[in-house]
């Protein structure tokens, strides 16, 4: 079961954006964070919210299997991620790249973080689920931390 804090954060948001860590924790069954990541994904799969994910998430998820030369696992992840219900994959568009550049310049973010946040903002998501507590405040975007309080 998700922490009360996470469950409360998810409530009331119809469109949420996911950081790569949510899927990585779930797929790799991370000892500490997999249960909370699973709750977030169940929330989405049950239709309680829609999710947006940058296609950058696929890149970040696939690094582990490819690094281990586990091509069968990479193929499995690829197929599984493409079938996630209520999840919408958002390519890095011209507009998202520009917004990411603005965020990166203003907040000194790493490019992946800027792309994830720009994807969330440009898609009108109202919640970004992550485990990164250092992300800057973005108008109209709340954060839910998978790692708990």
C-alpha positions in Angstrom: 0.0 0.0 0.0 1.2 3.5 -0.8 2.1 5.8 2.0 -0.8 8.0 3.1 1.2 11.0 1.9 1.6 9.4 -1.6 -2.1 8.3 -1.8 -3.2 11.8 -0.7 -0.9 13.4 -3.3 -2.4 11.3 -6.1 -6.0 12.0 -5.1 -7.7 14.6 -7.2 -5.2 14.7 -10.1 -6.7 13.6 -13.4 -3.4 14.0 -15.4 -0.1 13.1 -13.8 3.4 12.9 -15.3 5.8 10.2 -14.3 9.5 10.3 -13.8 11.6 7.4 -15.1 12.3 6.2 -11.5 8.7 5.2 -11.0 8.9 2.6 -13.8 12.4 1.6 -13.0 11.5 0.9 -9.3 8.5 -1.1 -10.3 10.2 -3.1 -13.1 13.3 -3.8 -11.1 11.4 -4.5 -7.9 13.4 -2.0 -5.9 13.6 -3.2 -2.3 12.4 0.1 -0.8 10.4 1.9 -3.5 8.7 -0.8 -5.6 5.6 -1.0 -3.5 4.9 2.8 -3.8 5.8 2.8 -7.5 3.3 -0.1 -8.0 0.6 1.8 -6.2 1.1 4.8 -8.5 1.0 2.5 -11.5 -2.1 0.7 -10.2 -3.8 4.1 -9.6 -3.2 4.9 -13.3 -4.1 1.4 -14.6 -7.4 1.5 -12.7 -8.3 4.7 -14.6 -8.2 7.0 -11.5 -5.9 9.2 -13.5 -4.2 9.4 -16.9 -0.5 9.6 -17.1 2.0 11.3 -19.5 5.5 10.1 -19.9 8.3 11.6 -22.0 9.7 9.1 -24.5 12.9 9.9 -22.6 11.5 7.5 -19.9 11.9 4.6 -22.4 15.5 5.5 -22.9 16.2 5.6 -19.2 14.4 2.4 -18.5 16.2 0.5 -21.2 19.7 1.4 -20.2 19.9 -1.2 -17.4 18.9 -4.2 -19.5 21.1 -3.1 -22.4 24.0 -2.5 -20.1 23.7 -6.0 -18.9 23.3 -7.2 -22.5 19.9 -8.6 -21.5 18.2 -8.0 -24.8 15.3 -10.3 -24.0 14.6 -8.2 -20.9 14.9 -5.0 -23.0 12.4 -6.4 -25.5 10.0 -7.4 -22.7 10.2 -3.9 -21.2 9.7 -2.3 -24.6 6.6 -4.3 -25.2 5.2 -3.9 -21.7 5.7 -0.1 -21.6 4.0 0.3 -25.0 0.9 -1.4 -23.6 0.4 0.5 -20.3 -3.2 1.5 -20.0 -4.0 5.2 -19.5 -0.4 6.2 -20.2 0.4 8.5 -23.1 3.9 8.7 -24.5 4.9 12.2 -25.4 7.8 12.7 -27.8 10.2 15.5 -27.3 8.7 18.1 -29.6 10.0 21.5 -30.6 7.9 23.2 -28.0 8.9 20.8 -25.2 12.6 21.2 -26.1 12.2 25.0 -25.9 10.4 24.8 -22.6 13.1 22.4 -21.3 15.8 24.8 -22.3 14.0 27.6 -20.4 13.7 25.4 -17.3 17.3 24.3 -17.6 18.6 27.8 -17.9 16.4 29.2 -15.1 16.9 26.4 -12.6 20.3 24.8 -13.7 18.6 21.5 -14.2 20.1 18.5 -15.9 18.7 18.0 -19.4 16.7 14.9 -18.5 15.0 16.6 -15.5 14.2 19.6 -17.7 12.7 17.4 -20.4 10.5 15.5 -17.9 9.3 18.7 -16.3 8.7 20.4 -19.7 6.7 17.4 -20.8 4.6 17.6 -17.7 4.0 21.3 -18.1 3.3 21.3 -21.8 0.9 18.4 -21.3 -1.0 20.3 -18.6 -0.3 17.6 -16.0 -0.9 18.8 -12.5 1.2 16.3 -10.6 4.8 15.0 -11.3 5.6 11.7 -9.5 9.3 11.4 -8.8 11.8 10.6 -6.1 13.8 13.8 -6.7 13.3 16.2 -3.8 15.5 18.9 -5.4 13.3 19.8 -8.3 12.2 23.4 -8.5 8.7 24.7 -8.1 6.9 24.9 -11.4 3.7 26.9 -11.5 0.6 24.6 -11.7 2.7 21.5 -11.0 2.7 19.7 -7.7 5.1 16.9 -6.7 4.5 13.5 -5.2 7.6 11.7 -3.8 7.7 7.9 -4.3 10.2 7.6 -1.5 7.7 8.7 1.1 7.6 11.6 3.4 
